[in-house]
Amino acid sequence: MSAFEMGNNPELRPPHRDEDILRLVENIYAVLLTRGMLGTYVYVCDTALRERLRPYFRAVTG
């Protein structure tokens, strides 16, 4: 049975491991954050997450 035939039916689809989902999300963000031609702005609403990500980004003011 193909992936298309399985569709969104969780009974037919093998479960995704947390590590696979984390790798996918990290890859998505890596692609999005490195494609800006003139830079990329990142705004984080959650204060705790903002502090956790702060070491990875250079702050721009102005």
C-alpha positions as CSV (number, residue, x, y, z in Angstrom):
1,M,0.0,0.0,0.0
2,S,1.4,3.4,-1.0
3,A,1.7,6.4,1.3
4,F,-1.0,8.1,-0.8
5,E,-3.4,5.2,-0.1
6,M,-2.6,5.4,3.6
7,G,-3.5,9.1,3.6
8,N,-4.2,10.5,7.1
9,N,-5.4,7.2,8.5
10,P,-3.3,6.7,11.7
11,E,-4.3,3.0,11.7
12,L,-2.5,2.4,8.5
13,R,0.4,4.7,8.9
14,P,3.5,3.8,11.1
15,P,3.9,6.1,14.1
16,H,6.5,8.9,13.9
17,R,9.2,8.9,16.5
18,D,9.8,12.1,18.5
19,E,13.4,12.2,17.1
20,D,12.1,12.2,13.5
21,I,9.6,15.0,14.2
22,L,12.3,17.1,15.9
23,R,14.7,16.5,13.0
24,L,12.0,17.6,10.5
25,V,11.1,20.8,12.5
26,E,14.8,21.7,12.9
27,N,15.3,21.3,9.2
28,I,12.3,23.4,8.3
29,Y,13.5,26.3,10.6
30,A,17.1,26.0,9.3
31,V,15.8,26.3,5.7
32,L,13.5,29.2,6.5
33,L,16.1,31.1,8.6
34,T,18.9,30.8,6.0
35,R,17.0,31.9,2.9
36,G,16.5,35.6,3.6
37,M,18.4,37.6,1.1
38,L,18.5,40.8,3.2
39,G,18.2,39.1,6.5
40,T,15.6,37.3,8.5
41,Y,13.5,38.7,11.4
42,V,12.5,36.3,14.2
43,Y,9.9,37.4,16.7
44,V,9.2,35.0,19.6
45,C,6.1,35.7,21.6
46,D,6.8,33.3,24.4
47,T,9.3,34.9,26.9
48,A,10.9,31.6,28.0
49,L,11.4,30.4,24.4
50,R,12.8,33.9,23.5
51,E,15.4,33.6,26.2
52,R,16.3,30.1,25.2
53,L,16.9,31.1,21.6
54,R,18.6,34.4,22.3
55,P,22.2,33.0,22.2
56,Y,21.6,31.8,18.7
57,F,20.7,35.2,17.2
58,R,22.3,38.6,17.0
59,A,20.0,41.3,18.2
60,V,19.3,44.1,15.7
61,T,18.0,47.4,17.0
62,G,16.6,50.3,15.1
